[in-house]
Amino acid sequence: MGQQHRRTVKRRRRTSYLERKKVKAKEAAASRPAPKTKAKKTAAAAPAPAAAAAAK
């Protein structure tokens, strides 16, 4: 019975650890600001390289 008891204790300890870890991850994700998105290139910037290639 001793080995079975150790197994259940270990399992219970691991599940409680994983639960704490999950809660901590949720709190960290909630406190972290949303990632900033990069600005899209404007239409004026896009044709400039095409004009330079056409001039060749």
SERO-977091 format. One record per atom (N, C-alpha, C): chain; x, y, z. Coordinates in Angstrom, 2 decimals. Example, Ala and Ser with C-alpha at 12.3 -4.5 7.8 and 13.67 -1.06 7.14 Angstrom:
# SERO-977091
[A [13.19 -5.69 7.80]],
[A [12.30 -4.50 7.80]],
[A [13.20 -3.30 7.80]],
[A [12.85 -2.25 7.08]],
[A [13.67 -1.06 7.14]],
[A [12.90 0.03 7.87]],
This chain:
# SERO-977091
[A [0.82 -1.21 0.00]],
[A [0.00 0.00 0.00]],
[A [0.86 1.26 0.00]],
[A [2.07 1.20 0.50]],
[A [2.91 2.39 0.59]],
[A [3.21 2.99 -0.78]],
[A [3.50 2.10 -1.75]],
[A [3.85 2.62 -3.07]],
[A [2.63 3.28 -3.73]],
[A [1.46 2.67 -3.58]],
[A [0.25 3.26 -4.17]],
[A [-0.04 4.62 -3.54]],
[A [0.17 4.72 -2.23]],
[A [-0.08 5.98 -1.54]],
[A [0.86 7.07 -2.07]],
[A [2.14 6.72 -2.23]],
[A [3.10 7.71 -2.77]],
[A [2.69 8.16 -4.16]],
[A [2.20 7.22 -4.95]],
[A [1.80 7.54 -6.32]],
[A [0.65 8.54 -6.32]],
[A [-0.34 8.31 -5.47]],
[A [-1.48 9.22 -5.44]],
[A [-1.09 10.58 -4.89]],
[A [-0.18 10.61 -3.91]],
[A [0.27 11.88 -3.35]],
[A [1.01 12.67 -4.41]],
[A [1.88 12.00 -5.16]],
[A [2.63 12.67 -6.22]],
[A [1.69 13.22 -7.28]],
[A [0.71 12.42 -7.64]],
[A [-0.23 12.84 -8.68]],
[A [-1.03 14.06 -8.21]],
[A [-1.50 14.03 -6.96]],
[A [-2.26 15.15 -6.42]],
[A [-1.41 16.40 -6.36]],
[A [-0.15 16.23 -5.95]],
[A [0.76 17.37 -5.86]],
[A [1.01 17.96 -7.24]],
[A [1.18 17.11 -8.24]],
[A [1.42 17.59 -9.61]],
[A [0.20 18.30 -10.18]],
[A [-1.00 17.77 -9.97]],
[A [-2.20 18.42 -10.50]],
[A [-2.41 19.78 -9.86]],
[A [-2.13 19.89 -8.55]],
[A [-2.29 21.18 -7.90]],
[A [-1.25 22.17 -8.41]],
[A [-0.02 21.67 -8.69]],
[A [1.02 22.54 -9.25]],
[A [0.61 23.03 -10.63]],
[A [0.09 22.15 -11.47]],
[A [-0.32 22.55 -12.81]],
[A [-1.48 23.54 -12.76]],
[A [-2.37 23.37 -11.80]],
[A [-3.48 24.31 -11.64]],
[A [-2.97 25.70 -11.25]],
[A [-2.03 25.75 -10.31]],
[A [-1.45 27.03 -9.92]],
[A [-0.73 27.69 -11.09]],
[A [-0.02 26.87 -11.86]],
[A [0.72 27.38 -13.02]],
[A [-0.24 27.98 -14.06]],
[A [-1.38 27.32 -14.27]],
[A [-2.37 27.79 -15.24]],
[A [-2.97 29.12 -14.79]],
[A [-3.29 29.23 -13.50]],
[A [-3.86 30.47 -12.97]],
[A [-2.86 31.61 -13.10]],
[A [-1.60 31.33 -12.80]],
[A [-0.56 32.36 -12.89]],
[A [-0.38 32.81 -14.35]],
[A [-0.45 31.88 -15.29]],
[A [-0.31 32.23 -16.71]],
[A [-1.47 33.10 -17.17]],
[A [-2.68 32.80 -16.69]],
[A [-3.84 33.61 -17.06]],
[A [-3.70 35.03 -16.52]],
[A [-3.23 35.17 -15.29]],
[A [-3.04 36.50 -14.70]],
[A [-1.98 37.28 -15.47]],
[A [-0.91 36.61 -15.86]],
[A [0.17 37.28 -16.60]],
[A [-0.33 37.73 -17.97]],
[A [-1.15 36.90 -18.62]],
[A [-1.67 37.26 -19.94]],
[A [-2.65 38.43 -19.83]],
[A [-3.39 38.49 -18.75]],
[A [-4.37 39.57 -18.57]],
[A [-3.67 40.89 -18.28]],
[A [-2.56 40.84 -17.56]],
[A [-1.88 42.09 -17.19]],
[A [-0.98 42.61 -18.32]],
[A [-0.61 41.73 -19.25]],
[A [0.27 42.14 -20.35]],
[A [-0.52 42.95 -21.37]],
[A [0.02 44.08 -21.84]],
[A [-0.71 44.88 -22.84]],
[A [-0.76 44.15 -24.18]],
[A [-1.73 44.50 -24.99]],
[A [-1.89 43.87 -26.29]],
[A [-0.71 44.23 -27.19]],
[A [-0.25 43.29 -28.01]],
[A [0.88 43.60 -28.89]],
[A [0.49 44.64 -29.95]],
[A [1.42 45.53 -30.24]],
[A [1.15 46.57 -31.22]],
[A [1.30 46.00 -32.63]],
[A [0.44 46.44 -33.53]],
[A [0.54 45.98 -34.91]],
[A [1.38 46.99 -35.70]],
[A [2.10 46.48 -36.66]],
[A [2.93 47.35 -37.48]],
[A [2.05 48.11 -38.46]],
[A [2.44 49.33 -38.77]],
[A [1.67 50.16 -39.69]],
[A [1.83 49.61 -41.11]],
[A [0.75 49.59 -41.84]],
[A [0.81 49.11 -43.22]],
[A [1.44 50.18 -44.10]],
[A [2.09 49.73 -45.16]],
[A [2.72 50.68 -46.07]],
[A [1.63 51.45 -46.81]],
[A [1.91 52.69 -47.07]],
[A [0.92 53.52 -47.77]],
[A [0.99 53.25 -49.26]],
[A [-0.03 53.63 -49.98]],
[A [-0.08 53.41 -51.42]],
[A [0.96 54.26 -52.14]],
[A [1.31 55.41 -51.58]],
[A [2.29 56.30 -52.21]],
[A [3.68 55.69 -52.17]],
[A [3.99 54.94 -51.17]],
[A [5.32 54.35 -51.03]],
[A [5.49 53.15 -51.98]],
[A [4.44 52.47 -52.30]],
[A [4.54 51.26 -53.11]],
[A [4.92 51.54 -54.57]],
[A [4.37 52.53 -55.28]],
[A [4.70 52.73 -56.68]],
[A [6.11 53.29 -56.91]],
[A [6.75 53.87 -55.93]],
[A [8.06 54.48 -56.12]],
[A [9.10 53.49 -56.66]],
[A [9.23 52.28 -56.10]],
[A [10.21 51.34 -56.68]],
[A [9.83 50.91 -58.09]],
[A [8.54 50.83 -58.39]],
[A [8.11 50.43 -59.73]],
[A [8.50 51.51 -60.74]],
[A [8.41 52.77 -60.37]],
[A [8.79 53.86 -61.26]],
[A [10.28 53.86 -61.52]],
[A [11.06 53.51 -60.51]],
[A [12.51 53.47 -60.67]],
[A [12.89 52.31 -61.59]],
[A [12.19 51.19 -61.51]],
[A [12.50 50.05 -62.37]],
[A [12.09 50.35 -63.81]],
[A [11.01 51.10 -64.02]],
[A [10.56 51.43 -65.37]],
[A [11.50 52.41 -66.03]],
[A [12.23 53.21 -65.26]],
[A [13.12 54.21 -65.83]],
[A [14.38 53.58 -66.42]],
[A [14.70 52.38 -66.01]],
[A [15.93 51.73 -66.51]],
[A [15.89 51.42 -67.97]],
